[in-house]
Amino acid sequence: MDIRGLKNKVRAAVATAALTTTPFLAASAAEADLVLKGGTIYTGTDAPFVGDVAISGDRISYVGKKAPGDAGRVIDAKGLIIAPGFIDTHTHVNGMLGGDDATERLVLPFMMQGVTTAFIGNDGYGDPDTGRLLGAAATRPVGINYATYVGFGAVRSKVIGQDDRAPTAAELSEMKQLVASAMCSGALGFSTGLFYAPQSFAKQDEVIALAKEAAIRGGIYDSHIRDESSYTIGLSVAIDEAITVGREAGMPAHIGHIKALGVDVHGQAPAIIAKIEAARAAGQIVHADQYPWSASGTGLSASLLPRWAEDGGRAAMLKRFDEPETLARIRPEMRENLRRRGGAASLLITSGPDDLVGKTLEAIAKESGAEPIDAAIAILRRAQVGVASFNQSEADIAAFMKQPWVMTSSDGSIGHPRLYGTYARKYAKYVKADKVISLRDFIERSTALPSSAFSLEGRGTLKPGGFADVIAFDPVTFAPRADYAQPTLFAKGIRTVIVNGRVAVEDGAPTGIAAGRALARTPKAGTCL
């Protein structure tokens, strides 16, 4: 089922739901509003067992073999897996959550694969106006819970713009104030995307200075590291940098979508794992997230252009294309970046002009009779386009996935099937088919691990008193339907999704209920005066 096919139906449900947003109320102290009965329960921390989960209002009231008393409503979960709602720690769904369309704000691509909480503002893109982002849910209901980072890219762009230079003392002070203010308004931490311009122009000491503002207030450092491949400093040194920033700033370091990207670094996963394990053994808090796809999602410019060619933004980039001598410098560096990513056949256009979407750079080059680099430059002259970049090895993916400190994430964005199918794919491919990890590990690293790592109190586990974010899925049929050719198909096999005690998916179909909440992080006491 495609999201477009449900739009009108869900709109009507949203309108109805808006009139009935009062949480369930138990008829008596002994009764629950809702019981999921007879499923195999994975609490997020305990061995699985068959039993019941009872919900009263927005909280879990019972987890065990048999719920006591009566219930206002019973959902038969026999043969299903009951688990906490999945927590996606790295996404790009801020546009959906903050949009004008009530259906889009349900974030059905996530909900229909069991995600009940998402983090936004990753890769340094988090708007420093955290209060506005978190406050919007009060008047514009959303389908899932969300937390947000304050982003280095957004902060640096606001103060310095797109230029390749160090900040002045006054500019650094202004950026610090923006980070501090965002943290005091409920930001989860400080995120960076050091691979991307203009963040790539910053030296490590600038990053540490801003990260400290988040650390003082209890935040976490989240990083799309400076190099996941061999573009500049290399994967290993980039991991060192992320660990150093966390250590010097005095905060947990989280590595976003950990990977070994490109042919030059395939096989380096064991060495990277050893490096992180050494930091953890030395007492530092370091963890990571990962999506279960061999193709990353990024922009064509980020994939192929040298960062210096983006100094000053898009207008400056286009001007460089028009300067023969400068273009002569750019082309060989683009050619090397294309080699590093596996060639023109490995780049699939996922967003941009309609006549390009769904085609590889190789196919576009053949159609135009140009070599791939010239075809890429012609595309970049037209528009900024997104690509799926097939650049990872299955051996590295599996090695990272097995680590107990690596949680699940989607990096969900338009045009890539990971927006619609990440959790279903991880289960279907890496749990059932390839047996890389167990079902229990999959669930715990998608729920309790992120909840614990990011201090999401009352979420990520099925425990009495916790928030009732609960899912039930069919272990036989849970699987993705989205692929690179059709990236907007809902996953199959999710039967029930409950968000804050309200049924958001029933019998495998969305109800239109928008029960999500903005999750503001409480800053450390005494740090926000």
C-alpha positions as CSV (number, residue, x, y, z in Angstrom):
1,M,0.0,0.0,0.0
2,D,1.4,3.4,-1.0
3,I,1.0,6.4,1.3
4,R,-1.0,8.2,-1.4
5,G,-3.6,5.5,-1.4
6,L,-4.3,6.1,2.3
7,K,-4.2,9.9,2.3
8,N,-7.9,10.6,2.1
9,K,-8.8,7.9,4.5
10,V,-6.4,9.0,7.1
11,R,-7.3,12.7,6.7
12,A,-10.9,11.7,7.7
13,A,-9.6,9.7,10.6
14,V,-7.4,12.6,11.7
15,A,-10.4,14.9,11.7
16,T,-12.4,12.5,13.8
17,A,-9.5,11.8,16.2
18,A,-9.1,15.6,16.8
19,L,-12.5,15.5,18.5
20,T,-11.6,12.5,20.7
21,T,-8.1,13.1,22.1
22,T,-8.9,12.4,25.8
23,P,-6.7,9.5,26.9
24,F,-8.4,6.2,27.9
25,L,-9.7,6.2,31.5
26,A,-9.9,3.0,33.5
27,A,-13.4,2.1,34.7
28,S,-12.0,1.2,38.1
29,A,-8.7,0.8,39.8
30,A,-8.6,-3.0,38.9
31,E,-9.4,-2.4,35.3
32,A,-7.3,-1.4,32.4
33,D,-8.4,0.5,29.3
34,L,-6.7,-1.9,26.9
35,V,-5.0,-5.3,27.1
36,L,-2.8,-6.9,24.4
37,K,-3.4,-10.5,25.2
38,G,-1.5,-13.7,24.6
39,G,1.5,-12.4,22.6
40,T,5.2,-13.2,23.0
41,I,6.5,-10.3,25.0
42,Y,9.9,-8.8,24.6
43,T,10.2,-6.2,27.3
44,G,13.4,-4.7,26.0
45,T,15.4,-6.1,28.9
46,D,14.1,-9.5,29.8
47,A,13.9,-12.9,28.1
48,P,10.7,-13.3,26.1
49,F,7.6,-14.9,27.5
50,V,4.0,-15.4,26.5
51,G,1.6,-13.0,28.3
52,D,-0.4,-9.8,28.5
53,V,0.4,-6.1,28.5
54,A,-2.2,-3.8,30.0
55,I,-2.5,-0.1,29.5
56,S,-4.3,2.5,31.5
57,G,-4.4,6.1,30.1
58,D,-1.0,6.8,28.6
59,R,0.9,4.3,30.9
60,I,1.6,0.6,31.0
61,S,-0.2,-0.8,34.1
62,Y,0.8,-4.5,33.8
63,V,3.2,-6.8,32.1
64,G,3.1,-10.5,32.9
65,K,1.5,-13.9,32.3
66,K,-2.1,-12.8,32.8
67,A,-3.5,-9.3,33.2
68,P,-5.7,-9.1,36.3
69,G,-9.3,-7.8,36.2
70,D,-11.3,-6.8,33.1
71,A,-10.3,-4.4,30.3
72,G,-12.3,-1.9,28.4
73,R,-10.8,-3.4,25.3
74,V,-8.8,-6.5,24.4
75,I,-6.5,-7.0,21.4
76,D,-5.8,-10.6,20.6
77,A,-2.0,-10.8,20.2
78,K,-1.7,-14.6,20.0
79,G,1.1,-15.5,17.6
80,L,2.4,-11.9,17.5
81,I,5.5,-10.3,19.0
82,I,4.7,-7.6,21.5
83,A,7.6,-5.1,22.0
84,P,8.3,-1.5,23.0
85,G,7.9,1.0,20.1
86,F,11.1,1.4,18.2
87,I,13.2,4.4,18.8
88,D,14.9,5.8,15.7
89,T,18.0,7.8,16.8
90,H,18.9,9.3,13.4
91,T,16.3,10.6,11.0
92,H,15.5,13.5,8.7
93,V,11.7,13.7,9.2
94,N,11.6,17.2,10.6
95,G,9.8,18.4,7.5
96,M,7.0,15.8,8.0
97,L,6.7,16.5,11.7
98,G,6.6,20.3,11.1
99,G,4.5,20.3,7.9
100,D,1.0,21.7,7.3
101,D,-0.4,18.4,6.2
102,A,-2.0,16.6,9.2
103,T,-1.5,13.2,7.5
104,E,2.2,13.8,6.9
105,R,2.6,14.7,10.6
106,L,1.5,11.2,11.5
107,V,4.9,10.1,9.9
108,L,3.2,6.9,8.6
109,P,6.4,5.5,6.9
110,F,7.8,5.2,10.4
111,M,4.6,4.3,12.3
112,M,3.9,1.4,9.8
113,Q,7.1,-0.3,10.7
114,G,6.7,0.2,14.5
115,V,8.7,3.4,15.1
116,T,7.0,5.5,17.9
117,T,9.9,7.9,18.7
118,A,12.4,9.6,16.4
119,F,15.3,12.0,16.8
120,I,15.6,14.9,14.4
121,G,18.3,17.6,13.8
122,N,21.0,15.1,13.1
123,D,24.0,15.7,10.9
124,G,24.3,19.3,12.2
125,Y,20.9,20.3,10.7
126,G,19.0,20.9,13.9
127,D,17.4,24.3,14.0
128,P,18.7,26.3,17.1
129,D,15.1,27.5,17.7
130,T,14.5,24.3,19.8
131,G,11.7,25.8,21.7
132,R,9.7,26.5,18.6
133,L,10.3,23.0,17.2
134,L,9.3,21.3,20.5
135,G,6.4,23.6,21.2
136,A,4.8,23.0,17.8
137,A,3.3,19.6,18.8
138,A,1.0,21.3,21.2
139,T,-1.0,22.9,18.4
140,R,-0.1,20.8,15.4
141,P,-0.5,17.1,16.6
142,V,2.0,14.6,15.4
143,G,1.8,10.8,15.1
144,I,5.1,9.9,16.9
145,N,7.2,11.2,19.7
146,Y,10.3,13.2,18.8
147,A,13.4,14.8,20.3
148,T,15.7,17.2,18.5
149,Y,19.4,18.2,18.5
150,V,20.8,21.7,18.0
151,G,22.9,21.4,14.9
152,F,26.4,22.8,14.2
153,G,25.6,23.4,10.5
154,A,22.5,25.4,11.3
155,V,24.3,27.4,14.0
156,R,27.4,28.1,11.9
157,S,25.4,29.0,8.8
158,K,23.4,31.5,10.9
159,V,26.4,33.2,12.2
160,I,29.1,32.8,9.6
161,G,27.3,31.7,6.5
162,Q,28.8,29.2,4.0
163,D,32.4,30.6,4.0
164,D,35.5,28.5,4.6
165,R,37.1,30.4,7.5
166,A,37.4,30.3,11.3
167,P,35.0,32.3,13.4
168,T,36.0,35.6,15.0
169,A,35.9,35.7,18.8
170,A,32.6,37.5,18.6
171,E,31.2,34.9,16.2
172,L,32.3,32.0,18.4
173,S,30.6,33.6,21.4
174,E,27.4,34.1,19.4
175,M,27.5,30.4,18.3
176,K,28.0,29.3,21.9
177,Q,25.0,31.4,23.0
178,L,22.8,29.7,20.3
179,V,23.9,26.2,21.5
180,A,23.3,27.1,25.1
181,S,19.9,28.6,24.4
182,A,18.8,25.6,22.4
183,M,19.9,23.2,25.2
184,C,18.0,25.3,27.7
185,S,14.9,25.0,25.5
186,G,15.1,21.2,25.5
187,A,17.6,20.1,22.9
188,L,18.9,16.5,23.2
189,G,22.5,17.5,22.5
190,F,24.8,18.9,19.8
191,S,24.9,17.3,16.4
192,T,27.5,17.7,13.7
193,G,27.9,16.7,10.1
194,L,31.6,17.4,9.6
195,F,31.6,15.8,6.2
196,Y,29.3,18.6,4.9
197,A,30.1,22.2,4.0
198,P,30.1,24.5,5.8
199,Q,30.7,22.3,8.9
200,S,33.7,20.7,7.1
201,F,35.4,24.1,7.2
202,A,35.6,24.0,11.0
203,K,38.6,22.9,13.0
204,Q,38.3,20.5,15.9
205,D,38.8,23.2,18.5
206,E,35.8,25.1,17.2
207,V,33.7,21.9,17.4
208,I,34.8,21.2,21.0
209,A,34.1,24.8,22.1
210,L,30.5,24.5,21.0
211,A,30.1,20.9,22.2
212,K,31.1,22.0,25.7
213,E,28.0,24.3,25.8
214,A,25.8,21.3,25.3
215,A,27.9,19.1,27.7
216,I,27.6,21.7,30.5
217,R,23.8,21.3,30.2
218,G,23.8,17.5,30.1
219,G,23.7,17.0,26.3
220,I,25.1,14.3,24.0
221,Y,27.5,14.8,21.1
222,D,26.1,13.2,17.9
223,S,28.3,13.2,14.8
224,H,28.2,12.4,11.2
225,I,32.0,12.1,11.3
226,R,34.3,14.1,9.1
227,D,35.2,11.2,6.8
228,E,33.6,7.8,6.6
229,S,35.8,6.9,3.7
230,S,39.2,8.3,2.4
231,Y,38.1,11.7,1.3
232,T,40.2,13.8,3.7
233,I,41.5,12.6,7.0
234,G,40.2,9.0,6.6
235,L,37.8,6.9,8.5
236,S,40.1,5.9,11.3
237,V,41.2,9.4,12.1
238,A,37.6,10.7,11.9
239,I,36.5,8.2,14.5
240,D,39.4,9.4,16.7
241,E,38.1,13.0,16.2
242,A,34.6,12.1,17.4
243,I,36.0,10.3,20.4
244,T,38.3,13.3,21.2
245,V,35.4,15.8,21.0
246,G,33.3,13.7,23.4
247,R,36.3,13.3,25.8
248,E,37.5,16.9,25.7
249,A,33.9,18.3,25.9
250,G,33.1,15.9,28.8
251,M,30.0,14.3,27.2
252,P,28.9,11.0,25.6
253,A,30.0,10.6,22.0
254,H,27.5,9.1,19.6
255,I,28.6,8.1,16.0
256,G,25.8,8.5,13.5
257,H,25.2,5.8,11.0
258,I,28.5,4.1,11.5
259,K,29.9,2.6,8.4
260,A,33.0,2.0,6.2
261,L,32.1,3.9,3.1
262,G,33.8,3.1,-0.2
263,V,36.2,0.6,-1.7
264,D,39.2,2.2,0.0
265,V,38.0,1.3,3.5
266,H,36.0,-1.9,3.0
267,G,37.2,-4.4,5.6
268,Q,38.1,-1.7,8.2
269,A,35.1,-2.4,10.5
270,P,37.1,-4.7,12.9
271,A,39.7,-2.0,13.4
272,I,37.1,0.7,14.0
273,I,35.3,-1.5,16.5
274,A,38.6,-2.1,18.4
275,K,39.2,1.6,18.6
276,I,35.8,2.3,20.0
277,E,36.1,-0.6,22.4
278,A,39.4,0.8,23.7
279,A,37.7,4.2,24.4
280,R,34.9,2.5,26.2
281,A,37.3,0.3,28.2
282,A,39.1,3.5,29.3
283,G,35.8,4.7,30.8
284,Q,34.4,6.9,28.0
285,I,30.8,6.7,26.9
286,V,30.8,6.0,23.2
287,H,28.1,4.4,21.1
288,A,26.7,4.4,17.6
289,D,23.7,3.8,15.4
290,Q,23.5,2.0,12.0
291,Y,21.0,1.5,9.2
292,P,20.8,-1.9,7.6
293,W,21.4,-0.9,4.0
294,S,24.4,-1.1,1.8
295,A,23.5,2.2,0.1
296,S,23.9,5.5,2.0
297,G,21.7,8.5,1.1
298,T,23.3,11.9,0.5
299,G,23.5,14.7,-2.1
300,L,25.3,14.3,-5.4
301,S,27.4,17.4,-4.6
302,A,28.5,15.9,-1.2
303,S,29.3,12.6,-2.9
304,L,31.5,14.0,-5.7
305,L,32.6,17.6,-5.2
306,P,35.7,18.5,-3.2
307,R,34.6,20.6,-0.2
308,W,36.6,23.6,-1.3
309,A,34.3,23.8,-4.4
310,E,31.4,24.5,-2.1
311,D,33.0,27.3,-0.2
312,G,30.5,30.2,-0.3
313,G,27.5,28.0,-1.1
314,R,25.7,27.1,-4.4
315,A,26.1,30.4,-6.2
316,A,29.9,30.2,-5.6
317,M,29.9,26.6,-6.8
318,L,28.2,27.5,-10.1
319,K,30.6,30.3,-10.7
320,R,33.5,27.9,-10.3
321,F,31.9,25.6,-12.9
322,D,32.1,28.6,-15.3
323,E,35.8,29.2,-14.7
324,P,37.8,26.9,-17.0
325,E,40.9,26.8,-14.8
326,T,38.9,26.1,-11.7
327,L,36.8,23.5,-13.4
328,A,40.0,21.8,-14.6
329,R,40.9,21.4,-10.9
330,I,37.5,20.2,-9.9
331,R,37.1,17.4,-12.5
332,P,40.0,15.1,-11.5
333,E,38.9,15.4,-7.8
334,M,35.4,14.5,-8.7
335,R,36.7,11.6,-10.8
336,E,38.6,10.3,-7.8
337,N,35.6,10.6,-5.5
338,L,33.5,8.7,-8.0
339,R,36.1,5.9,-8.0
340,R,36.1,5.9,-4.2
341,R,32.3,5.4,-4.2
342,G,32.3,2.5,-6.7
343,G,31.7,4.2,-10.0
344,A,28.8,5.8,-11.9
345,A,26.6,2.7,-11.7
346,S,26.7,3.0,-7.9
347,L,25.0,6.4,-7.7
348,L,21.2,6.3,-8.1
349,I,19.3,9.6,-8.2
350,T,16.6,9.6,-5.6
351,S,15.4,13.2,-5.5
352,G,15.5,16.1,-7.9
353,P,14.1,16.7,-11.4
354,D,11.5,14.0,-12.3
355,D,13.4,13.0,-15.5
356,L,16.4,12.1,-13.4
357,V,14.9,10.3,-10.4
358,G,15.3,6.5,-10.6
359,K,18.3,6.6,-12.9
360,T,21.9,5.9,-12.2
361,L,24.6,8.4,-13.0
362,E,25.9,5.8,-15.5
363,A,22.6,5.7,-17.3
364,I,22.2,9.5,-17.4
365,A,25.8,9.8,-18.8
366,K,25.0,7.2,-21.6
367,E,21.8,9.0,-22.5
368,S,23.6,12.3,-22.8
369,G,26.6,10.9,-24.5
370,A,28.9,12.5,-21.9
371,E,31.4,11.0,-19.5
372,P,30.0,10.5,-16.0
373,I,31.8,13.5,-14.4
374,D,30.5,15.9,-17.1
375,A,27.0,14.4,-16.7
376,A,27.3,15.0,-12.9
377,I,28.3,18.6,-13.4
378,A,25.4,19.1,-15.8
379,I,23.0,17.7,-13.2
380,L,24.5,20.0,-10.5
381,R,24.0,23.0,-12.7
382,R,20.3,22.2,-12.9
383,A,19.6,21.3,-9.2
384,Q,20.8,19.8,-6.0
385,V,19.8,16.2,-6.2
386,G,19.8,13.3,-3.7
387,V,21.4,10.0,-4.4
388,A,21.5,6.5,-3.0
389,S,25.2,5.6,-3.0
390,F,25.9,1.9,-3.0
391,N,29.2,1.9,-1.1
392,Q,29.3,-0.6,1.8
393,S,30.2,-4.3,2.2
394,E,27.9,-6.8,3.9
395,A,30.8,-8.0,6.0
396,D,31.3,-4.5,7.5
397,I,27.6,-4.0,8.0
398,A,27.4,-7.3,9.9
399,A,30.4,-6.6,12.0
400,F,29.1,-3.3,13.2
401,M,25.6,-4.7,13.7
402,K,26.8,-7.3,16.1
403,Q,28.2,-4.8,18.6
404,P,26.1,-4.3,21.8
405,W,26.7,-0.6,21.6
406,V,25.2,-0.2,18.1
407,M,21.5,0.7,17.9
408,T,19.2,0.8,15.0
409,S,18.5,3.9,13.0
410,S,17.0,4.7,9.6
411,D,18.7,8.0,8.5
412,G,15.3,8.2,6.9
413,S,14.9,10.7,4.1
414,I,12.8,11.1,1.0
415,G,13.7,8.9,-2.0
416,H,15.6,6.1,-0.1
417,P,13.7,3.0,1.0
418,R,15.1,3.2,4.5
419,L,12.4,5.8,5.3
420,Y,9.7,3.1,4.8
421,G,11.5,-0.1,5.5
422,T,14.5,0.0,7.8
423,Y,13.2,-1.8,10.9
424,A,11.3,-4.4,8.7
425,R,14.5,-5.0,6.7
426,K,16.7,-5.4,9.7
427,Y,14.3,-8.0,11.0
428,A,13.7,-9.8,7.7
429,K,17.2,-9.9,6.4
430,Y,19.6,-9.7,9.4
431,V,17.5,-11.6,12.0
432,K,15.5,-14.1,10.0
433,A,17.4,-14.7,6.8
434,D,21.1,-14.1,7.6
435,K,20.9,-14.6,11.3
436,V,23.5,-11.9,12.0
437,I,21.8,-11.0,15.3
438,S,19.0,-12.5,17.4
439,L,15.4,-11.3,17.6
440,R,16.0,-10.3,21.2
441,D,19.1,-8.3,20.2
442,F,17.2,-6.6,17.4
443,I,14.4,-5.5,19.7
444,E,16.6,-4.4,22.5
445,R,19.0,-2.4,20.3
446,S,16.0,-0.7,18.7
447,T,14.3,0.1,22.0
448,A,16.0,-0.2,25.5
449,L,19.5,0.6,24.3
450,P,18.6,4.0,22.7
451,S,16.3,4.8,25.6
452,S,19.1,4.1,28.1
453,A,21.8,5.9,26.1
454,F,19.8,9.0,25.6
455,S,18.0,9.0,29.0
456,L,14.4,8.7,27.6
457,E,12.8,8.1,30.9
458,G,9.8,5.8,30.8
459,R,10.3,4.8,27.2
460,G,12.0,1.9,25.3
461,T,10.9,-0.9,27.7
462,L,7.6,-2.6,28.7
463,K,7.5,-1.9,32.4
464,P,4.5,-0.9,34.6
465,G,4.5,2.9,35.0
466,G,6.3,3.5,31.7
467,F,4.7,5.3,28.8
468,A,2.5,3.1,26.6
469,D,4.5,3.0,23.4
470,V,3.8,-0.6,22.3
471,I,3.8,-2.5,19.1
472,A,2.7,-5.9,18.0
473,F,4.0,-7.5,14.8
474,D,3.7,-10.8,13.0
475,P,7.1,-12.6,13.1
476,V,6.1,-14.5,9.9
477,T,5.2,-11.6,7.7
478,F,7.1,-8.6,9.1
479,A,9.2,-7.4,6.1
480,P,9.8,-4.3,4.0
481,R,8.0,-3.7,0.7
482,A,10.0,-0.6,-0.2
483,D,13.0,-1.0,-2.4
484,Y,15.2,1.3,-4.5
485,A,12.8,1.1,-7.4
486,Q,9.7,1.7,-5.3
487,P,10.9,3.4,-2.1
488,T,7.5,4.6,-0.8
489,L,5.7,1.3,0.0
490,F,4.7,0.6,3.6
491,A,6.2,-2.3,5.5
492,K,4.0,-5.3,6.1
493,G,3.4,-7.3,9.2
494,I,2.9,-4.6,11.8
495,R,-0.5,-5.3,13.4
496,T,-0.8,-2.8,16.2
497,V,1.0,0.4,17.2
498,I,0.1,2.2,20.4
499,V,1.6,5.7,21.0
500,N,1.2,7.1,24.5
501,G,-1.7,4.7,25.2
502,R,-3.6,5.4,22.0
503,V,-4.1,3.0,19.1
504,A,-2.4,4.5,16.1
505,V,-2.3,1.4,14.0
506,E,-5.1,-1.2,14.2
507,D,-5.2,-4.5,12.3
508,G,-2.4,-3.3,10.2
509,A,-4.0,0.0,9.1
510,P,-3.5,3.6,10.5
511,T,-6.3,4.9,12.6
512,G,-5.4,8.6,12.1
513,I,-4.7,9.1,15.8
514,A,-2.0,11.7,16.4
515,A,-0.8,11.0,20.0
516,G,2.9,11.7,19.6
517,R,4.6,14.2,21.9
518,A,7.7,16.4,21.8
519,L,10.3,15.1,24.2
520,A,12.2,18.0,25.7
521,R,15.4,17.1,27.5
522,T,15.7,18.6,30.9
523,P,18.9,20.6,31.1
524,K,21.3,19.9,34.0
525,A,20.2,21.7,37.1
526,G,21.7,25.2,37.6
527,T,23.0,25.5,34.0
528,C,20.1,27.6,32.6
529,L,19.6,30.8,34.5
